């Protein structure tokens, strides 16, 4: 039978979010209902609220989540009721040209639940990134559920559902940071700090954190940065070169998503080095670079989609590293809140006061 649960709705562009009762249908073929235990408040949720993703209001916000599978539909074999799972927004299809070439982390046909959750009056909801986890329960494609060790805190586990995985993956998967490498990370919010943590995990010898906020730079040191640069006071390109023998970093990760910071990343890398763009730009942004510089500096310019992660491979591995004390995922949780505190959490995020607010249910 369909269930009524509480969920956080963005009713219209820039309108305050509100808690309403939503209807969760029984799972159909290939679907699962998940009882949410924790969900991080991500910048993408704010973009949905502001109408920066699309205009398919009302949205059911939340996507960075962990919980327990309550029920599954026909044909579901990878997860079962009672499994503790992290939700992901890129359910691999296994059939597209990327999957068939053995590169499922690039899957070009990811999918979501076929059925829609609704308000009690029947109004269909658009779940953020196909998840909608600011709710007591949600309906997803079963492929969006990745089983992990149930002994981990849900507030920590859910962070791999988006921002922390994006940052760690940008370093390890996309940037291929290796032992002894020099790395610069521009932008030290949650994603940038995760890229720093990932670089440390990969064995980088020098990790340079760049931001305009000294508070964020101090936090970055705790995540593994060996050096910090306040780019409001210092030219970051010159500073990164000075810290790397005049050459530039082997890998520069841009976690802001702006043309000016991308240019900094481009010129702050060593010859034949790698730039990784993991910050998400807005549609109107344009980038201009001399083509001769693109050719002459060699190397690679990459974009990182969700940290180029494969959830079935990466989520359990990172949870195990956390439980072993080798990756402090708990350091990303600034505060835990309730469903009715999300609007205030957006304000704190906007002012740079938190790495992650996490809704605990």
Buried (B, 14 or more C-beta within 10 A) or exposed (E): EEBEBBBBBBBEEEBEBBBBBBBBBEBEEBBBBBBBBBBBBBBBBBBBBEBBBEEEBBBBBBBBBBBBBBBBBEEBEBBEEEBBBBBBBBBBBEEBEBBEEEBBBBBEEBBBBEBBBBBEEEBEBBBBBBBBBBBBBBBBBBBBBBBBEBEBBBBBBBBBBBBBBBBBBBBBBBBBBBEEBBBBBBBBBBBBBBBBBBBBBBEBEBBBBBBBBEEBBBBBBEBBBBBBBBBEEEEBBEBBBEBBEEBBBBBBBBBBBBBEBBBBBBBBBBEEBBBBBBBBBEEEEEEEBEEEEEEEBEBBBBBBBBBBBBBBEBBBEBBBBBBEEEBBBEBBBBBBBEBEBBEEBBEBBEEBEBBBBBBBB
